[in-house]
Amino acid sequence: MMKTKVLSASLLFSLFIPLHAQIPQLEYRPFAEDGKVWESQVGRIMENVYGKRIDGDTLIGGVAWKKVYN
């Protein structure tokens, strides 16, 4: 009896995992996309805030790189 309950619970749990992995909100979204903009602050003074953005990509030595501008 106990063995049947454990096996059925294991089966239900194993069926739930693949369904949970397909939820659209949990899909991978890469950080390095064109148009991304963010700010970074150095120290506590607001004058030391720098904006950065990703715009385009380039090929260096056969490796693709994203261009990050200040």
LUMKE-771363 format. One record per residue: x, y, z of N, C-alpha, C in turn; residue in one letter. Coordinates in nm, 4 decimals, always signed. Layout:
! LUMKE-771363
[atom [X Y Z] [X Y Z] [X Y Z] 'a']
...
END
This chain:
! LUMKE-771363
[atom [+0.0825 -0.1203 +0.0000] [+0.0000 +0.0000 +0.0000] [+0.0864 +0.1259 +0.0000] 'm']
[atom [+0.1840 +0.1279 +0.0895] [+0.2722 +0.2441 +0.0995] [+0.3568 +0.2590 -0.0271] 'm']
[atom [+0.3991 +0.1449 -0.0814] [+0.4804 +0.1465 -0.2026] [+0.4008 +0.2056 -0.3193] 'k']
[atom [+0.2735 +0.1748 -0.3279] [+0.1868 +0.2264 -0.4340] [+0.1714 +0.3775 -0.4234] 't']
[atom [+0.1554 +0.4284 -0.3015] [+0.1425 +0.5729 -0.2818] [+0.2695 +0.6463 -0.3213] 'k']
[atom [+0.3838 +0.5913 -0.2843] [+0.5115 +0.6540 -0.3182] [+0.5333 +0.6529 -0.4686] 'v']
[atom [+0.5040 +0.5424 -0.5329] [+0.5201 +0.5334 -0.6779] [+0.4263 +0.6281 -0.7520] 'l']
[atom [+0.3018 +0.6379 -0.7073] [+0.2075 +0.7279 -0.7748] [+0.2462 +0.8743 -0.7524] 's']
[atom [+0.2936 +0.9068 -0.6337] [+0.3389 +1.0442 -0.6077] [+0.4606 +1.0767 -0.6932] 'a']
[atom [+0.5522 +0.9822 -0.7069] [+0.6710 +1.0023 -0.7912] [+0.6323 +1.0218 -0.9370] 's']
[atom [+0.5357 +0.9461 -0.9830] [+0.4900 +0.9575 -1.1208] [+0.4278 +1.0944 -1.1462] 'l']
[atom [+0.3416 +1.1382 -1.0569] [+0.2789 +1.2700 -1.0724] [+0.3830 +1.3810 -1.0698] 'l']
[atom [+0.4791 +1.3705 -0.9802] [+0.5843 +1.4716 -0.9707] [+0.6684 +1.4756 -1.0980] 'f']
[atom [+0.7030 +1.3591 -1.1521] [+0.7851 +1.3550 -1.2738] [+0.7086 +1.4078 -1.3949] 's']
[atom [+0.5774 +1.3992 -1.3951] [+0.4977 +1.4546 -1.5047] [+0.4844 +1.6064 -1.4929] 'l']
[atom [+0.4891 +1.6594 -1.3710] [+0.4735 +1.8025 -1.3481] [+0.5974 +1.8812 -1.3895] 'f']
[atom [+0.7161 +1.8258 -1.3742] [+0.8407 +1.8978 -1.4018] [+0.8497 +1.9447 -1.5472] 'i']
[atom [+0.8284 +1.8604 -1.6486] [+0.8375 +1.9099 -1.7865] [+0.7323 +2.0158 -1.8193] 'p']
[atom [+0.6137 +2.0059 -1.7622] [+0.5110 +2.1059 -1.7875] [+0.5498 +2.2402 -1.7269] 'l']
[atom [+0.6095 +2.2383 -1.6108] [+0.6498 +2.3602 -1.5427] [+0.7628 +2.4303 -1.6181] 'h']
[atom [+0.8481 +2.3552 -1.6851] [+0.9617 +2.4128 -1.7565] [+0.9185 +2.4876 -1.8826] 'a']
[atom [+0.7966 +2.4673 -1.9299] [+0.7511 +2.5284 -2.0542] [+0.6719 +2.6577 -2.0337] 'q']
[atom [+0.6620 +2.7089 -1.9125] [+0.5875 +2.8311 -1.8864] [+0.6605 +2.9478 -1.9532] 'i']
[atom [+0.5923 +3.0296 -2.0343] [+0.6592 +3.1364 -2.1106] [+0.7328 +3.2392 -2.0252] 'p']
[atom [+0.6855 +3.2700 -1.9046] [+0.7514 +3.3699 -1.8222] [+0.8900 +3.3247 -1.7771] 'q']
[atom [+0.9154 +3.1960 -1.7816] [+1.0426 +3.1441 -1.7341] [+1.1418 +3.1175 -1.8468] 'l']
[atom [+1.1107 +3.1603 -1.9684] [+1.2016 +3.1377 -2.0801] [+1.3265 +3.2228 -2.0640] 'e']
[atom [+1.4380 +3.1741 -2.1165] [+1.5650 +3.2452 -2.1096] [+1.5614 +3.3704 -2.1960] 'y']
[atom [+1.6007 +3.4821 -2.1392] [+1.6148 +3.6073 -2.2126] [+1.7562 +3.6572 -2.1935] 'r']
[atom [+1.8369 +3.6616 -2.2991] [+1.9761 +3.7035 -2.2833] [+1.9870 +3.8512 -2.2459] 'p']
[atom [+2.0887 +3.8853 -2.1689] [+2.1114 +4.0238 -2.1289] [+2.1589 +4.1067 -2.2477] 'f']
[atom [+2.2480 +4.0500 -2.3267] [+2.3123 +4.1251 -2.4349] [+2.2246 +4.1268 -2.5606] 'a']
[atom [+2.1212 +4.2107 -2.5601] [+2.0359 +4.2301 -2.6768] [+2.0524 +4.3731 -2.7252] 'e']
[atom [+2.0394 +4.3949 -2.8562] [+2.0452 +4.5298 -2.9095] [+1.9356 +4.6157 -2.8473] 'd']
[atom [+1.9714 +4.7397 -2.8132] [+1.8746 +4.8321 -2.7566] [+1.8705 +4.8336 -2.6049] 'g']
[atom [+1.9417 +4.7432 -2.5377] [+1.9439 +4.7434 -2.3915] [+2.0168 +4.8675 -2.3427] 'k']
[atom [+1.9620 +4.9314 -2.2399] [+2.0212 +5.0516 -2.1819] [+2.0216 +5.0351 -2.0305] 'v']
[atom [+2.1318 +5.0758 -1.9639] [+2.1370 +5.0726 -1.8189] [+2.2337 +5.1803 -1.7703] 'w']
[atom [+2.2256 +5.2090 -1.6415] [+2.3124 +5.3085 -1.5796] [+2.3938 +5.2425 -1.4695] 'e']
[atom [+2.5163 +5.2920 -1.4510] [+2.5980 +5.2474 -1.3386] [+2.6521 +5.3712 -1.2686] 's']
[atom [+2.6559 +5.3654 -1.1366] [+2.6997 +5.4796 -1.0565] [+2.8287 +5.4429 -0.9858] 'q']
[atom [+2.9256 +5.5354 -0.9898] [+3.0524 +5.5157 -0.9211] [+3.0526 +5.6076 -0.7990] 'v']
[atom [+3.0542 +5.5516 -0.6816] [+3.0508 +5.6313 -0.5590] [+2.9095 +5.6772 -0.5265] 'g']
[atom [+2.9006 +5.7804 -0.4394] [+2.7701 +5.8265 -0.3930] [+2.7247 +5.9543 -0.4625] 'r']
[atom [+2.8084 +6.0156 -0.5420] [+2.7750 +6.1419 -0.6068] [+2.6981 +6.1144 -0.7353] 'i']
[atom [+2.5836 +6.1831 -0.7527] [+2.4991 +6.1582 -0.8706] [+2.5650 +6.2029 -1.0008] 'm']
[atom [+2.6689 +6.2853 -0.9944] [+2.7383 +6.3255 -1.1170] [+2.8186 +6.2097 -1.1763] 'e']
[atom [+2.8406 +6.1065 -1.0980] [+2.9195 +5.9919 -1.1431] [+2.8310 +5.8777 -1.1927] 'n']
[atom [+2.7229 +5.9127 -1.2619] [+2.6334 +5.8119 -1.3193] [+2.6626 +5.8033 -1.4689] 'v']
[atom [+2.6879 +5.6824 -1.5141] [+2.7231 +5.6619 -1.6545] [+2.6187 +5.5732 -1.7208] 'y']
[atom [+2.5737 +5.6157 -1.8372] [+2.4797 +5.5359 -1.9139] [+2.5532 +5.4461 -2.0109] 'g']
[atom [+2.5047 +5.3262 -2.0270] [+2.5634 +5.2315 -2.1218] [+2.4508 +5.1742 -2.2068] 'k']
[atom [+2.4859 +5.1378 -2.3313] [+2.3865 +5.0773 -2.4186] [+2.4541 +4.9774 -2.5109] 'r']
[atom [+2.3782 +4.8799 -2.5535] [+2.4266 +4.7801 -2.6489] [+2.3665 +4.8148 -2.7838] 'i']
[atom [+2.4532 +4.8264 -2.8834] [+2.4052 +4.8636 -3.0162] [+2.4920 +4.7970 -3.1218] 'd']
[atom [+2.4440 +4.6898 -3.1780] [+2.5139 +4.6225 -3.2867] [+2.6114 +4.5171 -3.2362] 'g']
[atom [+2.6760 +4.4527 -3.3314] [+2.7769 +4.3534 -3.2977] [+2.8898 +4.3594 -3.3991] 'd']
[atom [+2.9980 +4.2919 -3.3688] [+3.1134 +4.2895 -3.4561] [+3.1779 +4.1521 -3.4479] 't']
[atom [+3.2665 +4.1235 -3.5398] [+3.3351 +3.9955 -3.5459] [+3.4840 +4.0213 -3.5292] 'l']
[atom [+3.5448 +3.9663 -3.4244] [+3.6882 +3.9835 -3.3985] [+3.7493 +3.8450 -3.3846] 'i']
[atom [+3.8404 +3.8136 -3.4729] [+3.9067 +3.6840 -3.4672] [+3.8114 +3.5660 -3.4786] 'g']
[atom [+3.7037 +3.5829 -3.5540] [+3.6074 +3.4761 -3.5723] [+3.5094 +3.4593 -3.4568] 'g']
[atom [+3.5136 +3.5518 -3.3584] [+3.4236 +3.5456 -3.2429] [+3.3295 +3.6652 -3.2481] 'v']
[atom [+3.1999 +3.6422 -3.2299] [+3.1002 +3.7498 -3.2317] [+3.0994 +3.8216 -3.0973] 'a']
[atom [+3.1042 +3.9561 -3.0990] [+3.1006 +4.0396 -2.9795] [+2.9916 +4.1444 -2.9951] 'w']
[atom [+2.9291 +4.1843 -2.8849] [+2.8324 +4.2936 -2.8847] [+2.9059 +4.4240 -2.8578] 'k']
[atom [+2.8609 +4.5339 -2.9185] [+2.9203 +4.6643 -2.8958] [+2.8495 +4.7334 -2.7800] 'k']
[atom [+2.9252 +4.7737 -2.6776] [+2.8706 +4.8438 -2.5613] [+2.9279 +4.9848 -2.5621] 'v']
[atom [+2.8389 +5.0844 -2.5596] [+2.8792 +5.2234 -2.5648] [+2.8498 +5.2910 -2.4312] 'y']
[atom [+2.9383 +5.3852 -2.3914] [+2.9130 +5.4700 -2.2739] [+2.8339 +5.5905 -2.3147] 'n']
END
